[in-house]
Amino acid sequence: TFYLDPFDSLALSYIPYELEITALIQKYVTSESVAVDIGANIGYHALTAAKIAKQVVAFEPEPTNYQLLKKNIEANRFSNVTAVQKGLADRDCELTLHLTPDSAGGHSIIDKGIGIPITLTTLDEFMGGHRVDFIKMDIEGAEGLALKGMLRTLEKWKPVVISEFRPANIRKSGIDPDWFFKVFSDLGYSLTEIGAPDGKITDDTTHNYLFLP
């Protein structure tokens, strides 16, 4: 059972959603895993992980998506998922989340437009040193900021990471895209692109990457 947003922004009602990422979640999340979904939206990937994982922590700051996330957790009777109405960044703060008017999947702290205040924290602060085995991150250009706030977690636990990456948006957040990759290489991670983008590759092309320790 899955409750959708009014736009069905993930197109869950008529096409398979992110099959390659779903398959990687099913491959790398185990029955002993603590998985973290950063930018959980209404919970599709979080609940995919919850079918396998020991525990899932799902971060979603936007109120409507958060309520649907909770509703989907409850409808499917998952007791191992914790929904957190916060975003992740490089510090504890409040910022404006700019809303996309025709989709519930593109809200971003780096864009302009109608916005709402949201609370952000860091993964290091929230987890408090506790184990993390798997991270999926898709937060519309703020991935570099969230990465800055999880360095202790990465160094200590070396979780598998799946992350969206759009160079132009990473720069808008004040992060050097080269630094993003250097963090993982310095920690000994390998890098694999998940499905090459179609058409001409530009600075504004969205990529998805798998980082393996």
GROMACS elastic network, one bead per residue, 0.5 to 0.9 nm:
[ bonds ]
;  ai    aj funct       b0    kb
    1    72     6  0.72804   500
    1    75     6  0.65174   500
    1    76     6  0.64374   500
    2    12     6  0.89372   500
    2    42     6  0.88288   500
    2    43     6  0.89294   500
    2    44     6  0.83647   500
    2    68     6  0.89294   500
    2    71     6  0.85392   500
    2    72     6  0.57719   500
    2    75     6  0.76103   500
    2    76     6  0.81256   500
    3    42     6  0.79675   500
    3    68     6  0.65662   500
    3    69     6  0.84999   500
    3    71     6  0.73661   500
    3    72     6  0.62098   500
    3    75     6  0.86915   500
    4     7     6  0.78420   500
    4     8     6  0.55628   500
    4     9     6  0.80650   500
    4    10     6  0.84397   500
    4    11     6  0.89786   500
    4    12     6  0.77791   500
    4    13     6  0.83158   500
    4    42     6  0.72811   500
    4    68     6  0.72866   500
    5     8     6  0.51296   500
    5     9     6  0.67603   500
    5    10     6  0.86954   500
    5    42     6  0.77317   500
    5    64     6  0.80379   500
    5    65     6  0.72919   500
    5    68     6  0.74182   500
    5   103     6  0.87117   500
    5   104     6  0.69760   500
    6     9     6  0.78017   500
    6   103     6  0.86304   500
    6   104     6  0.83529   500
    7    10     6  0.83410   500
    7    11     6  0.83322   500
    7   102     6  0.69812   500
    7   103     6  0.60284   500
    7   104     6  0.71046   500
    8    11     6  0.52128   500
    8    12     6  0.66410   500
    8    13     6  0.71872   500
    8   103     6  0.79016   500
    8   104     6  0.80393   500
    9    12     6  0.78720   500
    9   102     6  0.83185   500
    9   103     6  0.53051   500
    9   104     6  0.57120   500
    9   105     6  0.58134   500
    9   106     6  0.87690   500
   10    13     6  0.83571   500
   10    15     6  0.88794   500
   10    17     6  0.69552   500
   10   103     6  0.87229   500
   10   104     6  0.84110   500
   10   105     6  0.70355   500
   11    14     6  0.59316   500
   11    15     6  0.60617   500
   11    16     6  0.78997   500
   11    17     6  0.71926   500
   12    15     6  0.58655   500
   12    16     6  0.65103   500
   12    17     6  0.62392   500
   12    44     6  0.89573   500
   13    16     6  0.84080   500
   16    19     6  0.64834   500
   17    20     6  0.87941   500
   17    21     6  0.87495   500
   17    22     6  0.79366   500
   17    44     6  0.86779   500
   18    21     6  0.54674   500
   18    22     6  0.61221   500
   18    23     6  0.86487   500
   19    22     6  0.50066   500
   19    23     6  0.60817   500
   19    24     6  0.86505   500
   20    23     6  0.51100   500
   20    24     6  0.62961   500
   20    25     6  0.87387   500
   20   194     6  0.70478   500
   20   195     6  0.75891   500
   21    24     6  0.50508   500
   21    25     6  0.62390   500
   21    26     6  0.86510   500
   21    45     6  0.84846   500
   21   136     6  0.89982   500
   21   162     6  0.78771   500
   21   194     6  0.75775   500
   21   208     6  0.86983   500
   22    25     6  0.51611   500
   22    26     6  0.63281   500
   22    27     6  0.86635   500
   22    45     6  0.68898   500
   22    48     6  0.72131   500
   22    49     6  0.86681   500
   23    26     6  0.50650   500
   23    27     6  0.61279   500
   23    28     6  0.87542   500
   24    28     6  0.60286   500
   24    29     6  0.81569   500
   24   162     6  0.85870   500
   24   210     6  0.85987   500
   25    28     6  0.54623   500
   25    29     6  0.56214   500
   25    45     6  0.78802   500
   25    48     6  0.73811   500
   25    49     6  0.62888   500
   25   134     6  0.84227   500
   25   136     6  0.84596   500
   25   162     6  0.87780   500
   26    29     6  0.57681   500
   26    30     6  0.78963   500
   26    48     6  0.74687   500
   26    49     6  0.69163   500
   26    51     6  0.89951   500
   26    52     6  0.75511   500
   27    30     6  0.78094   500
   28    33     6  0.88069   500
   28   133     6  0.89158   500
   28   134     6  0.75293   500
   28   160     6  0.73814   500
   29    32     6  0.80271   500
   29    33     6  0.58185   500
   29    34     6  0.81767   500
   29    35     6  0.72638   500
   29    49     6  0.65953   500
   29    52     6  0.66083   500
   29    53     6  0.61114   500
   29   133     6  0.77577   500
   29   134     6  0.66793   500
   29   160     6  0.88109   500
   30    33     6  0.51498   500
   30    34     6  0.86324   500
   30    49     6  0.86613   500
   30    52     6  0.58601   500
   30    53     6  0.55263   500
   30    54     6  0.77223   500
   31    34     6  0.88089   500
   31    51     6  0.87914   500
   31    52     6  0.52544   500
   31    54     6  0.53996   500
   31    55     6  0.88005   500
   32    52     6  0.83850   500
   32    53     6  0.60397   500
   32    54     6  0.50897   500
   32    55     6  0.80694   500
   32   133     6  0.87559   500
   33    52     6  0.81151   500
   33    53     6  0.50128   500
   33    54     6  0.53792   500
   33    55     6  0.66373   500
   33    56     6  0.82878   500
   33   131     6  0.87524   500
   33   132     6  0.74105   500
   33   133     6  0.55092   500
   33   134     6  0.70637   500
   34    53     6  0.63586   500
   34    54     6  0.59489   500
   34    56     6  0.58105   500
   34    57     6  0.78047   500
   34   131     6  0.67483   500
   34   132     6  0.51411   500
   34   133     6  0.52885   500
   34   134     6  0.65352   500
   34   135     6  0.88500   500
   35    46     6  0.82066   500
   35    49     6  0.70863   500
   35    50     6  0.82798   500
   35    53     6  0.68302   500
   35    54     6  0.81163   500
   35    55     6  0.62598   500
   35    57     6  0.63614   500
   35    58     6  0.84693   500
   35   132     6  0.62384   500
   35   133     6  0.58771   500
   35   135     6  0.58382   500
   35   136     6  0.80192   500
   35   159     6  0.87996   500
   36    46     6  0.78009   500
   36    55     6  0.85293   500
   36    56     6  0.56550   500
   36    58     6  0.59070   500
   36    59     6  0.78294   500
   36   132     6  0.72438   500
   36   133     6  0.81409   500
   36   134     6  0.61543   500
   36   136     6  0.63586   500
   36   137     6  0.83269   500
   37    40     6  0.54095   500
   37    43     6  0.85826   500
   37    45     6  0.73544   500
   37    46     6  0.59101   500
   37    49     6  0.89318   500
   37    56     6  0.73875   500
   37    57     6  0.62209   500
   37    59     6  0.61163   500
   37    60     6  0.86062   500
   37   134     6  0.85148   500
   37   135     6  0.59675   500
   37   137     6  0.62176   500
   37   138     6  0.83782   500
   38    41     6  0.87739   500
   38    57     6  0.83976   500
   38    58     6  0.62323   500
   38    59     6  0.50740   500
   38    60     6  0.70551   500
   38    87     6  0.74870   500
   38    88     6  0.71187   500
   38   135     6  0.73538   500
   38   136     6  0.60381   500
   38   138     6  0.63035   500
   38   139     6  0.69707   500
   38   146     6  0.87216   500
   39    43     6  0.89505   500
   39    58     6  0.74408   500
   39    59     6  0.56821   500
   39    60     6  0.52563   500
   39    61     6  0.78844   500
   39    87     6  0.73000   500
   39    88     6  0.84656   500
   39   136     6  0.82229   500
   39   137     6  0.62286   500
   39   138     6  0.53566   500
   39   139     6  0.52252   500
   39   140     6  0.85875   500
   40    43     6  0.52169   500
   40    44     6  0.74709   500
   40    45     6  0.70739   500
   40    46     6  0.64672   500
   40    58     6  0.55919   500
   40    59     6  0.56710   500
   40    60     6  0.53092   500
   40    61     6  0.89461   500
   40    65     6  0.84266   500
   40    66     6  0.83367   500
   40    69     6  0.76128   500
   40    83     6  0.87854   500
   40   136     6  0.86919   500
   40   137     6  0.83179   500
   40   138     6  0.79272   500
   40   139     6  0.87921   500
   41    44     6  0.77142   500
   41    45     6  0.89183   500
   41    58     6  0.87732   500
   41    59     6  0.81979   500
   41    60     6  0.58548   500
   41    61     6  0.85859   500
   41    62     6  0.80470   500
   41    65     6  0.53970   500
   41    66     6  0.68798   500
   41    68     6  0.82248   500
   41    69     6  0.67296   500
   41   104     6  0.78826   500
   41   105     6  0.68288   500
   42    45     6  0.87929   500
   42    46     6  0.86507   500
   42    60     6  0.81609   500
   42    64     6  0.87250   500
   42    65     6  0.52227   500
   42    66     6  0.65740   500
   42    67     6  0.79515   500
   42    68     6  0.53235   500
   42    70     6  0.79440   500
   42    71     6  0.86374   500
   42    72     6  0.72973   500
   43    47     6  0.58608   500
   43    48     6  0.83657   500
   43    58     6  0.76433   500
   43    60     6  0.89120   500
   43    65     6  0.85706   500
   43    66     6  0.86706   500
   43    68     6  0.78520   500
   43    69     6  0.50279   500
   43    70     6  0.81740   500
   43    72     6  0.69158   500
   43    73     6  0.76130   500
   44    47     6  0.54592   500
   44    48     6  0.62564   500
   44    49     6  0.88176   500
   44    69     6  0.84895   500
   44    72     6  0.86909   500
   45    49     6  0.62265   500
   45    50     6  0.84773   500
   45   136     6  0.82520   500
   46    49     6  0.52209   500
   46    50     6  0.60899   500
   46    51     6  0.89328   500
   46    56     6  0.67558   500
   46    57     6  0.78446   500
   46    58     6  0.63375   500
   46    69     6  0.89753   500
   46    73     6  0.89785   500
   46    81     6  0.77895   500
   46   136     6  0.88088   500
   47    51     6  0.63485   500
   47    52     6  0.89817   500
   47    56     6  0.83121   500
   47    72     6  0.82881   500
   47    73     6  0.72141   500
   47    76     6  0.85541   500
   47    78     6  0.79752   500
   47    81     6  0.78991   500
   48    51     6  0.56409   500
   48    52     6  0.75229   500
   49    52     6  0.55513   500
   49    53     6  0.57464   500
   49    55     6  0.86583   500
   49    56     6  0.70816   500
   50    53     6  0.51093   500
   50    54     6  0.73935   500
   50    55     6  0.68653   500
   50    56     6  0.60651   500
   50    78     6  0.71336   500
   50    79     6  0.89122   500
   50    80     6  0.66865   500
   50    81     6  0.66276   500
   51    54     6  0.88483   500
   51    78     6  0.81993   500
   52    55     6  0.88013   500
   53    56     6  0.67316   500
   53    80     6  0.79454   500
   54    80     6  0.66033   500
   54    81     6  0.89718   500
   55    79     6  0.87226   500
   55    81     6  0.60048   500
   55    82     6  0.79232   500
   56    80     6  0.61716   500
   56    82     6  0.62252   500
   56    83     6  0.84927   500
   57    80     6  0.85202   500
   57    81     6  0.58062   500
   57    83     6  0.61422   500
   57    84     6  0.72671   500
   58    69     6  0.85885   500
   58    81     6  0.70978   500
   58    82     6  0.60845   500
   58    84     6  0.59750   500
   58    85     6  0.85511   500
   59    66     6  0.84251   500
   59    82     6  0.85264   500
   59    83     6  0.61333   500
   59    85     6  0.60483   500
   59    86     6  0.57913   500
   59    87     6  0.61014   500
   59    88     6  0.75872   500
   60    63     6  0.79869   500
   60    65     6  0.70126   500
   60    66     6  0.55954   500
   60    69     6  0.80473   500
   60    83     6  0.74381   500
   60    84     6  0.62458   500
   60    85     6  0.51666   500
   60    86     6  0.57083   500
   60    87     6  0.60598   500
   60    88     6  0.89749   500
   61    64     6  0.89936   500
   61    65     6  0.78713   500
   61    66     6  0.65772   500
   61    84     6  0.75243   500
   61    87     6  0.51178   500
   61    88     6  0.88613   500
   61    97     6  0.84477   500
   61   118     6  0.61873   500
   61   119     6  0.71401   500
   61   120     6  0.80310   500
   62    65     6  0.55922   500
   62    66     6  0.59168   500
   62    67     6  0.87069   500
   62    85     6  0.72773   500
   62    86     6  0.80637   500
   62    87     6  0.85483   500
   62    97     6  0.77394   500
   62    99     6  0.87836   500
   62   104     6  0.88757   500
   62   107     6  0.80354   500
   62   116     6  0.83697   500
   62   118     6  0.74032   500
   63    67     6  0.61700   500
   63    68     6  0.86990   500
   63    85     6  0.74603   500
   64    67     6  0.52379   500
   64    68     6  0.63939   500
   64    69     6  0.85936   500
   64   104     6  0.85332   500
   65    68     6  0.51127   500
   65    69     6  0.60133   500
   65    70     6  0.86610   500
   65   104     6  0.72768   500
   65   105     6  0.88085   500
   66    70     6  0.62499   500
   66    71     6  0.85397   500
   66    83     6  0.76717   500
   66    84     6  0.80186   500
   66    85     6  0.63650   500
   67    70     6  0.51701   500
   67    71     6  0.61238   500
   67    72     6  0.86325   500
   68    72     6  0.60200   500
   68    73     6  0.84821   500
   69    72     6  0.52342   500
   69    73     6  0.62546   500
   69    74     6  0.86990   500
   69    83     6  0.72945   500
   70    73     6  0.50808   500
   70    74     6  0.61844   500
   70    75     6  0.85070   500
   70    82     6  0.88046   500
   70    83     6  0.65421   500
   71    74     6  0.51428   500
   71    75     6  0.59193   500
   71    76     6  0.85621   500
   72    76     6  0.61522   500
   72    77     6  0.83976   500
   72    78     6  0.88425   500
   73    76     6  0.54642   500
   73    77     6  0.61087   500
   73    78     6  0.55301   500
   73    79     6  0.79437   500
   73    81     6  0.71159   500
   73    82     6  0.88645   500
   73    83     6  0.84892   500
   74    78     6  0.63877   500
   74    79     6  0.81548   500
   75    78     6  0.80667   500
   78    81     6  0.61721   500
   79    82     6  0.81131   500
   84    87     6  0.83477   500
   85   118     6  0.84979   500
   85   119     6  0.78460   500
   85   120     6  0.89426   500
   86   118     6  0.68508   500
   86   119     6  0.52830   500
   86   120     6  0.52905   500
   86   121     6  0.69236   500
   87   118     6  0.73384   500
   87   119     6  0.63382   500
   87   121     6  0.64643   500
   87   122     6  0.82964   500
   87   139     6  0.85012   500
   87   146     6  0.86007   500
   88    91     6  0.80852   500
   88    92     6  0.85076   500
   88   119     6  0.85631   500
   88   120     6  0.52067   500
   88   121     6  0.51092   500
   88   122     6  0.52463   500
   88   123     6  0.65554   500
   88   139     6  0.87085   500
   88   142     6  0.83330   500
   88   143     6  0.85631   500
   88   145     6  0.76873   500
   88   146     6  0.52022   500
   88   147     6  0.87391   500
   88   149     6  0.75509   500
   89    92     6  0.75853   500
   89    93     6  0.86262   500
   89   120     6  0.61477   500
   89   121     6  0.59541   500
   89   122     6  0.54325   500
   89   123     6  0.79407   500
   89   142     6  0.71344   500
   89   143     6  0.78179   500
   89   144     6  0.80043   500
   89   147     6  0.73324   500
   89   148     6  0.71695   500
   89   149     6  0.58244   500
   89   150     6  0.86605   500
   90   120     6  0.85042   500
   90   121     6  0.71982   500
   90   122     6  0.56755   500
   90   123     6  0.85923   500
   90   144     6  0.85102   500
   90   145     6  0.50391   500
   90   146     6  0.55189   500
   90   147     6  0.72699   500
   90   148     6  0.51486   500
   90   150     6  0.78964   500
   91   120     6  0.71406   500
   91   121     6  0.55861   500
   91   122     6  0.56289   500
   91   125     6  0.87075   500
   91   145     6  0.85552   500
   91   146     6  0.86839   500
   91   148     6  0.86419   500
   91   149     6  0.65936   500
   92   119     6  0.75891   500
   92   120     6  0.54471   500
   92   122     6  0.64697   500
   92   125     6  0.85280   500
   93   118     6  0.85346   500
   93   119     6  0.60223   500
   93   120     6  0.53301   500
   93   121     6  0.66133   500
   94   117     6  0.65109   500
   94   118     6  0.55546   500
   94   120     6  0.59211   500
   94   121     6  0.87973   500
   95   109     6  0.71400   500
   95   116     6  0.82478   500
   95   117     6  0.56289   500
   95   118     6  0.56473   500
   95   119     6  0.66554   500
   95   120     6  0.74006   500
   96   108     6  0.85029   500
   96   109     6  0.59532   500
   96   110     6  0.87572   500
   96   115     6  0.56268   500
   96   116     6  0.53438   500
   96   118     6  0.60670   500
   96   119     6  0.87832   500
   97   107     6  0.65025   500
   97   108     6  0.54917   500
   97   110     6  0.79688   500
   97   111     6  0.82545   500
   97   112     6  0.88650   500
   97   114     6  0.82978   500
   97   115     6  0.51615   500
   97   116     6  0.53298   500
   97   117     6  0.61194   500
   97   118     6  0.63441   500
   98   106     6  0.88634   500
   98   107     6  0.56049   500
   98   108     6  0.52845   500
   98   109     6  0.57565   500
   98   110     6  0.76328   500
   98   111     6  0.61174   500
   98   112     6  0.59988   500
   98   113     6  0.56486   500
   98   114     6  0.55474   500
   98   116     6  0.66314   500
   98   117     6  0.88892   500
   99   102     6  0.89265   500
   99   103     6  0.83738   500
   99   104     6  0.77235   500
   99   106     6  0.72384   500
   99   108     6  0.67831   500
   99   109     6  0.87924   500
   99   111     6  0.86833   500
   99   112     6  0.85444   500
   99   113     6  0.69634   500
   99   114     6  0.59112   500
   99   115     6  0.56755   500
   99   116     6  0.76955   500
  100   103     6  0.56531   500
  100   104     6  0.66956   500
  100   105     6  0.78099   500
  100   106     6  0.57831   500
  100   107     6  0.54460   500
  100   108     6  0.81316   500
  100   113     6  0.80766   500
  100   114     6  0.80914   500
  101   104     6  0.78011   500
  101   107     6  0.89565   500
  101   114     6  0.85457   500
  102   106     6  0.89851   500
  103   106     6  0.62509   500
  103   107     6  0.80754   500
  104   107     6  0.66578   500
  105   140     6  0.87783   500
  106   139     6  0.82711   500
  106   140     6  0.64947   500
  107   111     6  0.82866   500
  107   139     6  0.80637   500
  107   140     6  0.70244   500
  108   111     6  0.58337   500
  108   112     6  0.84964   500
  108   139     6  0.69072   500
  108   140     6  0.55010   500
  108   141     6  0.71912   500
  108   142     6  0.75951   500
  109   112     6  0.80802   500
  109   115     6  0.86805   500
  109   139     6  0.86915   500
  109   140     6  0.79612   500
  109   141     6  0.80289   500
  109   142     6  0.70808   500
  109   173     6  0.84024   500
  110   140     6  0.80241   500
  110   141     6  0.68237   500
  110   142     6  0.70939   500
  110   169     6  0.73993   500
  110   170     6  0.89535   500
  110   172     6  0.63855   500
  110   173     6  0.60111   500
  111   169     6  0.88205   500
  111   172     6  0.84607   500
  112   115     6  0.78696   500
  121   124     6  0.86257   500
  121   125     6  0.69663   500
  121   126     6  0.69714   500
  121   146     6  0.87691   500
  121   149     6  0.80570   500
  122   125     6  0.52012   500
  122   126     6  0.61614   500
  122   127     6  0.85401   500
  122   146     6  0.67361   500
  122   147     6  0.87961   500
  122   148     6  0.82867   500
  122   150     6  0.65009   500
  123   126     6  0.50783   500
  123   127     6  0.58671   500
  123   128     6  0.80949   500
  123   146     6  0.74895   500
  123   147     6  0.86153   500
  123   149     6  0.58614   500
  123   150     6  0.51094   500
  123   151     6  0.87222   500
  123   152     6  0.89771   500
  123   153     6  0.74982   500
  124   127     6  0.55162   500
  124   128     6  0.58613   500
  124   129     6  0.66919   500
  124   130     6  0.88549   500
  124   149     6  0.60463   500
  124   151     6  0.73015   500
  124   152     6  0.62334   500
  124   153     6  0.58235   500
  125   128     6  0.51900   500
  125   129     6  0.79232   500
  125   149     6  0.79944   500
  125   150     6  0.83509   500
  126   129     6  0.85164   500
  127   130     6  0.53643   500
  127   131     6  0.77193   500
  127   132     6  0.82007   500
  127   153     6  0.82337   500
  128   131     6  0.89833   500
  128   153     6  0.88506   500
  129   132     6  0.87888   500
  129   152     6  0.79453   500
  129   153     6  0.67630   500
  129   156     6  0.81836   500
  130   153     6  0.82119   500
  130   157     6  0.87990   500
  131   153     6  0.78102   500
  131   156     6  0.83556   500
  131   157     6  0.62817   500
  131   159     6  0.87896   500
  132   135     6  0.76142   500
  132   153     6  0.71838   500
  132   154     6  0.83639   500
  132   157     6  0.61831   500
  132   158     6  0.79614   500
  132   159     6  0.59891   500
  132   160     6  0.89419   500
  133   157     6  0.67842   500
  133   158     6  0.71281   500
  133   160     6  0.62768   500
  133   161     6  0.86752   500
  134   158     6  0.86576   500
  134   161     6  0.59142   500
  134   162     6  0.82080   500
  135   159     6  0.66820   500
  135   160     6  0.62080   500
  135   162     6  0.62178   500
  135   163     6  0.80751   500
  136   160     6  0.84934   500
  136   161     6  0.58639   500
  136   163     6  0.58948   500
  136   164     6  0.85966   500
  137   143     6  0.68663   500
  137   146     6  0.86967   500
  137   161     6  0.76416   500
  137   162     6  0.61542   500
  137   164     6  0.63992   500
  138   141     6  0.79920   500
  138   142     6  0.82965   500
  138   143     6  0.69232   500
  138   162     6  0.85113   500
  138   163     6  0.59904   500
  138   164     6  0.52079   500
  138   165     6  0.81253   500
  138   208     6  0.89832   500
  139   142     6  0.55377   500
  139   143     6  0.59749   500
  139   146     6  0.88113   500
  139   163     6  0.89206   500
  139   164     6  0.77037   500
  140   143     6  0.72633   500
  140   164     6  0.78326   500
  140   165     6  0.83033   500
  140   166     6  0.81773   500
  140   169     6  0.74254   500
  140   170     6  0.88058   500
  141   144     6  0.73535   500
  141   145     6  0.86397   500
  141   164     6  0.81694   500
  141   165     6  0.70458   500
  141   166     6  0.65278   500
  141   167     6  0.81712   500
  141   168     6  0.80873   500
  141   170     6  0.50896   500
  141   171     6  0.82713   500
  141   172     6  0.76209   500
  141   173     6  0.68643   500
  142   145     6  0.53495   500
  142   146     6  0.64119   500
  142   147     6  0.86811   500
  142   169     6  0.75143   500
  142   170     6  0.64912   500
  142   172     6  0.86936   500
  142   173     6  0.61873   500
  142   175     6  0.89008   500
  143   146     6  0.51037   500
  143   147     6  0.60538   500
  143   148     6  0.87404   500
  143   163     6  0.74882   500
  143   164     6  0.74385   500
  143   165     6  0.72505   500
  143   170     6  0.70602   500
  143   173     6  0.87426   500
  143   180     6  0.87091   500
  144   148     6  0.63776   500
  144   149     6  0.88518   500
  144   165     6  0.87504   500
  144   170     6  0.61334   500
  144   171     6  0.87692   500
  144   173     6  0.74280   500
  144   174     6  0.83772   500
  144   175     6  0.58891   500
  144   176     6  0.81544   500
  144   177     6  0.77754   500
  144   179     6  0.85977   500
  144   180     6  0.62028   500
  145   148     6  0.52166   500
  145   149     6  0.66739   500
  145   170     6  0.84534   500
  145   173     6  0.71185   500
  145   174     6  0.82355   500
  145   175     6  0.71243   500
  146   149     6  0.51089   500
  146   150     6  0.65722   500
  147   150     6  0.52605   500
  147   151     6  0.65352   500
  147   154     6  0.89775   500
  147   180     6  0.75934   500
  147   183     6  0.85592   500
  148   151     6  0.59056   500
  148   180     6  0.88617   500
  149   152     6  0.79769   500
  149   153     6  0.87136   500
  150   153     6  0.52213   500
  150   154     6  0.62343   500
  150   155     6  0.86834   500
  151   154     6  0.51319   500
  151   155     6  0.61203   500
  151   156     6  0.85515   500
  151   183     6  0.82455   500
  152   155     6  0.51470   500
  152   156     6  0.60450   500
  152   157     6  0.84355   500
  153   156     6  0.52505   500
  153   157     6  0.58267   500
  153   158     6  0.73295   500
  153   159     6  0.81495   500
  154   157     6  0.55432   500
  154   159     6  0.63219   500
  154   184     6  0.86299   500
  154   187     6  0.80386   500
  155   158     6  0.58515   500
  155   159     6  0.89006   500
  155   187     6  0.68388   500
  156   159     6  0.88410   500
  158   161     6  0.87888   500
  158   187     6  0.81017   500
  158   189     6  0.84630   500
  158   212     6  0.83435   500
  158   213     6  0.58678   500
  159   211     6  0.87234   500
  159   212     6  0.77081   500
  159   213     6  0.69686   500
  160   189     6  0.89157   500
  160   210     6  0.75843   500
  160   211     6  0.60087   500
  160   212     6  0.52084   500
  160   213     6  0.64483   500
  161   209     6  0.80935   500
  161   210     6  0.59166   500
  161   211     6  0.50658   500
  161   212     6  0.67638   500
  161   213     6  0.87330   500
  162   194     6  0.88791   500
  162   208     6  0.70904   500
  162   209     6  0.56628   500
  162   211     6  0.62745   500
  162   212     6  0.88494   500
  163   207     6  0.84056   500
  163   208     6  0.56472   500
  163   209     6  0.54582   500
  163   210     6  0.67571   500
  163   211     6  0.81383   500
  164   206     6  0.69851   500
  164   207     6  0.57602   500
  164   209     6  0.64487   500
  165   169     6  0.80901   500
  165   170     6  0.73377   500
  165   177     6  0.86355   500
  165   205     6  0.84369   500
  165   206     6  0.58358   500
  165   207     6  0.51127   500
  165   208     6  0.59219   500
  165   209     6  0.74076   500
  166   169     6  0.55099   500
  166   170     6  0.62112   500
  166   171     6  0.88153   500
  166   177     6  0.86046   500
  166   203     6  0.70710   500
  166   204     6  0.59253   500
  166   205     6  0.57823   500
  166   207     6  0.61322   500
  166   208     6  0.86214   500
  167   170     6  0.50818   500
  167   171     6  0.62806   500
  167   172     6  0.87263   500
  167   176     6  0.84334   500
  167   177     6  0.58693   500
  167   202     6  0.87177   500
  167   203     6  0.54316   500
  167   204     6  0.62522   500
  167   205     6  0.74492   500
  167   206     6  0.78310   500
  167   207     6  0.88611   500
  168   171     6  0.52837   500
  168   172     6  0.64059   500
  168   177     6  0.85198   500
  168   202     6  0.89618   500
  168   203     6  0.54311   500
  168   204     6  0.52084   500
  168   205     6  0.81326   500
  169   173     6  0.65127   500
  169   174     6  0.89586   500
  169   175     6  0.89839   500
  169   203     6  0.88020   500
  169   204     6  0.74062   500
  170   173     6  0.53393   500
  170   174     6  0.68628   500
  170   175     6  0.56312   500
  170   176     6  0.69180   500
  170   177     6  0.61124   500
  170   180     6  0.87592   500
  171   174     6  0.51156   500
  171   175     6  0.51394   500
  171   176     6  0.58372   500
  171   177     6  0.66669   500
  172   175     6  0.73487   500
  173   176     6  0.88692   500
  175   178     6  0.86285   500
  175   179     6  0.73547   500
  175   180     6  0.76393   500
  176   179     6  0.52673   500
  176   180     6  0.67596   500
  177   180     6  0.51201   500
  177   181     6  0.69229   500
  177   182     6  0.88404   500
  178   181     6  0.54719   500
  178   182     6  0.62039   500
  178   183     6  0.88696   500
  179   183     6  0.62167   500
  179   184     6  0.89649   500
  180   183     6  0.56261   500
  180   184     6  0.72832   500
  181   184     6  0.54697   500
  181   185     6  0.63211   500
  181   186     6  0.86484   500
  181   191     6  0.86304   500
  182   186     6  0.58395   500
  182   187     6  0.84461   500
  183   186     6  0.54052   500
  183   187     6  0.65079   500
  183   188     6  0.89996   500
  183   189     6  0.88283   500
  184   187     6  0.51561   500
  184   188     6  0.64233   500
  184   189     6  0.52100   500
  184   190     6  0.76432   500
  184   191     6  0.83275   500
  184   211     6  0.73161   500
  184   212     6  0.88528   500
  184   213     6  0.83952   500
  185   188     6  0.50547   500
  185   189     6  0.52481   500
  185   190     6  0.69139   500
  185   191     6  0.82932   500
  186   189     6  0.74864   500
  187   213     6  0.76705   500
  188   212     6  0.85219   500
  188   213     6  0.61331   500
  189   211     6  0.59009   500
  189   212     6  0.51634   500
  190   210     6  0.81247   500
  190   211     6  0.56109   500
  190   212     6  0.51865   500
  190   213     6  0.64123   500
  191   209     6  0.67882   500
  191   210     6  0.58819   500
  191   212     6  0.66416   500
  192   208     6  0.87228   500
  192   209     6  0.56686   500
  192   210     6  0.51286   500
  192   211     6  0.65940   500
  192   212     6  0.82696   500
  193   196     6  0.66366   500
  193   207     6  0.72861   500
  193   208     6  0.59985   500
  193   210     6  0.62071   500
  193   211     6  0.88539   500
  194   197     6  0.89528   500
  194   207     6  0.75013   500
  194   208     6  0.53016   500
  194   209     6  0.53627   500
  194   210     6  0.65725   500
  195   198     6  0.89395   500
  195   207     6  0.79990   500
  195   208     6  0.73453   500
  195   209     6  0.86374   500
  196   207     6  0.71661   500
  196   208     6  0.82731   500
  197   200     6  0.81989   500
  197   201     6  0.72575   500
  197   205     6  0.73513   500
  197   206     6  0.71439   500
  197   207     6  0.65620   500
  197   208     6  0.88899   500
  198   201     6  0.78041   500
  200   205     6  0.84033   500
  201   204     6  0.79314   500
  201   205     6  0.59107   500
  201   206     6  0.88922   500
  202   205     6  0.52494   500
  202   206     6  0.88709   500
  203   206     6  0.85073   500
